[in-house]
């Protein structure tokens, strides 16, 4: 990989020429963590499967459940959510606000997931932000409150079902225990 030029702030034009896995957060180049662990990948696979199995694609054919696709938020922010539900999809990357974003948090990503990405997703008014914690086999779910213009915590979930409401398409109910059932 070529060396990155030292500048105070990068843009999407810089980002799209980089090799390797990066995110662009407020103009700063952030190296992605090494390849995800088995538990991260299991949760990602099973969460995506749970969403897809419980979504009525016939009622909303423009929606997609995707993983690890760049979202170009602005010229200074390009991030790669672990999972996103997008309506009116794109070819190569996300350009419109997703309805649901899931980040699978680990010791190395927790601070960025819980603060920086939380702030970005809240500022962009993503209806649902889900933090998945494989180590604890739980989800923490936030819903954007339009009246207060910020996220409200809906709580932590381990074994129950949860319904995503107030999204562009029909509600989606997931069984949280299915997301963590393959973890040791």
C-alpha positions in Angstrom: 0.0 0.0 0.0 1.3 3.5 -0.8 1.9 5.9 2.0 -0.9 8.3 2.8 0.0 11.9 2.3 0.1 13.9 5.5 -2.7 16.5 5.5 -4.9 18.0 8.1 -8.1 16.6 6.6 -9.0 14.0 3.9 -12.0 13.9 1.6 -13.9 11.2 -0.2 -11.7 11.8 -3.3 -8.6 10.8 -1.2 -10.4 7.9 0.4 -11.5 6.2 -2.8 -7.9 5.8 -3.9 -6.7 4.2 -0.7 -5.8 0.5 -0.5 -6.8 -1.6 2.4 -9.6 -1.2 4.9 -10.2 2.4 6.1 -13.0 4.7 7.3 -13.0 8.5 6.9 -14.4 10.1 10.0 -14.5 13.9 10.2 -11.7 14.1 7.6 -9.4 11.7 9.5 -8.2 8.4 8.1 -9.1 5.6 10.5 -7.6 2.2 9.9 -10.1 -0.6 10.2 -9.3 -3.4 12.7 -7.7 -6.6 11.4 -10.1 -9.2 10.0 -13.1 -9.8 12.3 -13.0 -12.7 14.7 -15.1 -15.9 14.3 -17.6 -14.6 16.9 -17.9 -11.3 15.0 -18.5 -13.1 11.8 -21.0 -15.5 13.4 -23.0 -12.6 14.8 -22.9 -10.7 11.6 -24.1 -13.7 9.5 -26.8 -14.7 12.0 -28.1 -11.1 12.5 -28.3 -10.6 8.7 -30.0 -14.0 8.3 -32.5 -13.1 11.1 -33.3 -9.8 9.3 -33.7 -11.4 5.9 -35.8 -14.3 7.2 -38.3 -12.0 8.9 -38.6 -9.3 6.2 -41.3 -9.3 3.6 -39.3 -8.4 0.5 -42.5 -8.6 -1.6 -44.0 -5.6 0.2 -40.8 -3.6 -0.1 -38.7 -4.8 -3.1 -36.4 -1.8 -3.0 -35.0 -2.7 0.5 -31.9 -4.7 1.0 -30.0 -6.1 4.0 -26.3 -5.7 3.4 -23.0 -6.0 5.2 -19.8 -4.1 5.1 -20.7 -1.6 2.3 -19.3 1.9 2.6 -21.8 4.7 3.4 -20.7 8.0 2.0 -22.2 10.3 4.6 -20.5 13.4 3.4 -17.2 14.5 1.7 -15.5 14.1 5.1 -17.3 11.0 6.4 -17.3 7.6 4.8 -17.9 4.7 7.1 -18.5 1.0 6.8 -21.3 -0.3 9.0 -21.2 -4.0 9.8 -24.8 -4.4 8.7 -27.3 -2.0 7.2 -30.9 -2.1 6.0 -31.2 0.3 3.0 -34.1 1.2 0.9 -33.6 2.3 -2.7 -30.2 0.7 -2.8 -27.2 1.7 -4.9 -24.6 0.0 -7.0 -21.3 0.2 -5.1 -22.0 2.1 -1.8 -24.7 3.6 0.4 -25.6 7.2 -0.4 -28.9 7.5 1.5 -29.5 7.1 5.2 -30.0 3.5 6.1 -33.1 2.5 8.1 -31.2 0.2 10.5 -27.5 0.0 11.2 -25.8 -2.7 13.3 -22.2 -2.5 14.6 -20.7 -5.6 16.1 -18.7 -4.2 19.0 -15.4 -5.6 20.3 -12.8 -4.5 22.8 -10.9 -2.8 19.9 -14.0 -1.0 18.4 -16.3 -0.3 21.4 -15.2 3.3 22.0 -15.6 4.3 18.3 -18.9 2.3 18.1 -20.4 3.8 21.3 -19.3 7.4 20.7 -18.1 8.5 17.3 -20.3 6.2 15.2 -23.2 6.7 17.6 -22.8 10.5 17.1 -22.7 10.2 13.3 -25.7 7.9 13.1 -27.7 10.1 15.5 -26.8 13.3 13.5 -27.9 11.5 10.3 -31.1 10.5 12.0 -30.8 6.7 11.3 -34.0 5.3 12.7 -32.3 2.4 14.5 -28.8 1.9 15.7 -28.0 -1.5 17.2 -24.8 -2.4 19.0 -24.2 -6.1 19.2 -21.8 -7.4 21.9 -20.8 -11.0 21.1 -18.8 -11.3 24.4 -22.0 -10.7 26.4 -24.5 -12.2 23.9 -26.6 -9.0 23.9 -27.9 -6.2 21.8 -28.3 -2.6 22.8 -30.8 -0.9 20.6 -31.4 2.8 20.1 -34.3 4.4 18.3 -34.1 7.9 16.9 -36.6 10.1 18.7 -37.8 12.8 16.1 -39.3 15.0 18.8 -36.1 15.2 20.9 -33.8 14.9 17.8 -31.6 12.3 19.4 -31.4 8.6 20.2 -33.2 7.0 23.0 -32.1 3.7 24.4 -34.7 0.9 24.1 -32.6 -1.3 26.3 -30.5 -4.5 26.1 -31.9 -7.7 24.6 -30.6 -11.2 24.9 -33.4 -13.8 24.6 -36.5 -11.9 23.6 -38.0 -10.8 20.3 -37.7 -7.2 19.1 -39.7 -5.4 16.5 -38.2 -2.6 14.4 -41.1 -0.2 13.9 -41.5 3.2 12.1 -39.2 2.3 9.2 -40.0 2.9 5.6 -41.2 -0.7 5.0 -43.2 -3.0 7.2 -42.1 -3.8 10.7 -39.4 -6.4 11.2 -39.5 -8.7 14.2 -36.3 -10.5 15.1 -35.6 -13.2 17.7 -32.5 -12.1 19.4 -31.5 -15.5 20.8 -31.1 -16.7 17.2 -28.4 -14.1 16.7 -26.1 -15.5 19.4 -27.0 -19.2 19.4 -23.8 -20.3 17.6 -21.5 -18.5 20.0 -19.5 -20.7 22.4 
